[in-house]
Amino acid sequence: MNSKEVWFSHREKKWDVKNGKFNWTDTKDIWDWDCCTVRLARTPKNELIVVVRSKTDTRSTYLGRYMFTWSRVPGADNSSLLSYLKDDLDISLDGAKILKSDDENTISISDSEKSVEIKLEKEYESALLKVSDGRTYTLQVKKENGTLKIYMGKPVELRFMFGFGICKISEPRVECYIAQKNKPEKREGPKKRWVFQLENDYWFWEWAKEGGDIKSSNTYGLYELINREMSSPSIESDNIFDVELDEKDDRIIPVIYMPAVDTLGNFLREVHCAEKPPTDNGSVEVEVSLVFNNELLRRHSLVHKIYEVIRRLRYGRTRDIETFKIIARKDFKDNALIFEDIYSDYYQLEEDTIHGDPHKAPERGVRYYFIDYRHPVIFINTSNHAMAGHDTNHHIWKWEYIPWLEHAPVKLDCKTREEIDKEYKPIIKF
């Protein structure tokens, strides 16, 4: 199985957002992703699937720690800032002078031995903290109610996944190419690349090395692997996602996939798995509650603000919380999922009025698993977070949320839905 990094390009429709409303356009473009790894799999129907993964590092203010409010230093938040520097960065500056520059973009903290400077940058999207001993830290700036709040974000890893079926492959070739031409700040080329094509809309490639041979490249090795598997199948047909992962977990925890284009506030924040005691037959029921940052409507974006006010009044929150159940059998065979009021079948991402199965929902078999039978795969398929065990947005990159990873961008906990709801205070009881 190939795990060496290559570039991946795919052609897809462009999407557009106007007044918060999400729409696919009729225009197609080619998008380039670097540092991708590739795995092959076969579905239970024996279809060969290419699974592409990519990842990037960032920092999460949601999972990180609040430090201070910019307008309150110097002032009321002095002690909060000094406490953070001492407890988290081992910088003791008790009694230090705290000053702000005339343009109010820089805070200076100093005593007779050391100093710290915090400077706003990138149009107030981040701040740089410099210590006199040479250390530097990037801080996150969050605009809330007209004020700038400063956080030391937690380092997290965003993982992405894209899968597609194949039956046609081209011979590797050398050609001139411009990478990421739809992203001017990252545009690279024109220069030669080694590339092969799958179907009509997918390419794997790498920049040609001067004096190198295409047959010794990662690209050619991947081509040979796929071509060999197409002509002489060797991969077992099953429903388990085979993934290289160092951090394993024996608890019953789902892996969540969500369209990555849905970045307008609907992303996942928390995963709660409340496991009940085993029944007499050895089955275990796990109540899974997913806490999303918001529930931004797409087709009905004009009424979103009204809908958000109703949620504040009725539930005391703007976060969207959806709950489903995992029924894990004793032998982990014939496991089931129950999606009460939130099941999606064939609807697409832009739908936001889907509430699928009724309150007394039927059991649905688990379609796919991640690594083993303790981790059923769940796909978030619509804007209002209707979900299923299968994907209805095959042509879209997915966020891959693996909750138990140390640097996962989501919080993993074991609260019940009832416990979560009690954390929010409704303004009006309906």
Secondary structure, DSSP 8 states (H G I E B T S, - for coil): ---S-EEEEEEEEEEEEETTEEEEEEEEEEEEEEEEEEEEEE-TT--EEEEEEEEEEEEEEEEEEEEEEGGGTTTTTHHHHHHHHHHHH----TT-EEEE-TTS-EEEEE-SS-EEEEEEETTTTEEEEEETTS-EEEEEEEEETTEEEEEEEEEEEEEEEEEEE-S-B---EEEEEEETTTSGGG-EEEEEEEEEEETTTEEEEEE--TT--GGGSHHHHHHHHHHHHHHS--S-B-SEE----S----S---EEEEETT--SS--EEEEEEEE----TTS-EEEEEEEEES----STTGGGHHHHHHHHHHHHS-SSEEEEEEEEE-TTS-S-EEE-TT-B-SS--TT------S-SS---EE---EESSTTSBEEEE-STT--EESS-S-TTS-EEEE-TTSTT-SSEEE---HHHHHHTS--SS--
